[in-house]
Amino acid sequence: MLMRLDWDTVVYFFPKLLVKLPVTISIVLVATVFGLLLGFVLALAQLERVFVLRQVSKIAVSFLRGTPIIVQMFLIFFGLPLLLKAIGLDIDDLDKIWFIYLTYSINAAAFFSEILRSSIGAVPRAQWDAAEGSGLTRAQTYRRIVLPQSVAVALPATGMTITSLLQDTSLAFMLGIVDVVGQVKALGSITGRLLEGYIVAAFFFVLLSVLLERIFHKAEKKVTFRKKAT
Amino acid sequence: MTFDLSFLGTALLAAANKIPTTLALALIPLVLGTVIGLPLALVRFYRVPVLGQGIQGAVTLIKGIPVVLMLFVFYVISGKAFDPFMQFLGLPFTFRDFPKSIIAIAALTIYASAALSEAFRGALAAVNPSQFDTGAAAGLTQAQTLGRIVLPQALPVSLPMVSNITTALIKAAAMASLVSVVDVMNAAVISANGNYRYLEAYAAAALIYWGLCFSLEKAFSVGEKVLTRRMRSVA
């Protein structure tokens, strides 16, 4: 059999994958929001040298950065129900997308915590002293003085982390999630054509990556401009 | 069903046997990616017209495509093309005989080339431009300046990025199990196929990947210190 790309199939796949784009985007959005929140907590535990939590945070970050996300996904998928059953909670009927949201949020948190830690560390010591001298509490110092300054430093790496988060969502189909890639698999078994589906899926991923890059490039410009103006 | 520690041991042993496979899946692309990525970085660094823009476009494209998709595309293409090609050559091989690890190495090499070219370009840009003029003033050719002055300074700068790319490759190599390569992850999962103790199997795989990434990161940070110190002592 001679192999050739069937362009009619490419056209057939296009709208069918387009409607699954929200699933992919929702994983990225959920993981970004909760990853940033949890990542900030993990970073704080290390920055503020909180007893025991600091070590826990360090080990968790090292583990999450040092193991493949597919492995983390299955650890949560098989481990969490077992853990919750021990305290009498049954989650057998829970939609699998929640396992995905959890895995990607925790995974992203590890990468965000490293970014936040180093960008907060990049704020000069004198800023802390000045804030303390002005009578600001520690929490106020973080919110009004330190975090606004660290945003500019953290932005490029944050953009890169979100982009690789987007790439990682392509593994969610392993739990049977029908995102863009899951849809290719499902339609592939009906039509017998996978290659065209993968190509259309790749197109959507490239499009979203470029879009993300543009957004962060613009944001960076805005932030550095504001810094110069003050 | 509880966590079975003794089976964790069994799975660890089964998975540890395949550490060489996972290392090969990650390190061969790392070496090939360096060989391919460095010239690409130089072309972009010197802003070679047309070629530079072409490479930039290709890098953006490759970095936008998830590695799994690249892997699947190669798998489908080689699956369809291998048998007719072998028939054409008159050889008695079928796709079943084709080592699938080649597919994974090819996909990871493409990914590594793009990522490493970015790392090297960044490191080259970090070298003080006056070094080029100094080299020229000392009567060195452009190639000599690059080889003896610029690259030795750029190398230590690129190491943290190369370290990140290496651990990313180790983790990405786990996807090779999706095209039925028996690596650390697949060996762990296969060991659980009889008793369905997949949690222990994945925990075993996680421990091995963690150990691998941790040791590689440490090795790179030692290497970076040694190289930076040597650069200082020369200067």
Interface residues (C-beta under 8 A of the other chain):
Chain A: M1 L2 M3 S62 F63 R65 G66 T67 P68 I69 I70 V71 Q72 F74 L75 F78 G79 L82 T163 Q167 D168 S170 L171 V181 L194 L195 Y198 I199 A201 A202 F205 V206 L207 L208 S209 V210 E213
Chain B: M1 T2 F3 T60 L61 K63 G64 I65 P66 V67 V68 L69 M70 F72 V73 V76 I77 K80 A81 P84 T167 K171 A172 A174 M175 M185 Y198 L199 Y202 A203 A205 A206 Y209 W210 L212 C213 F214 E217
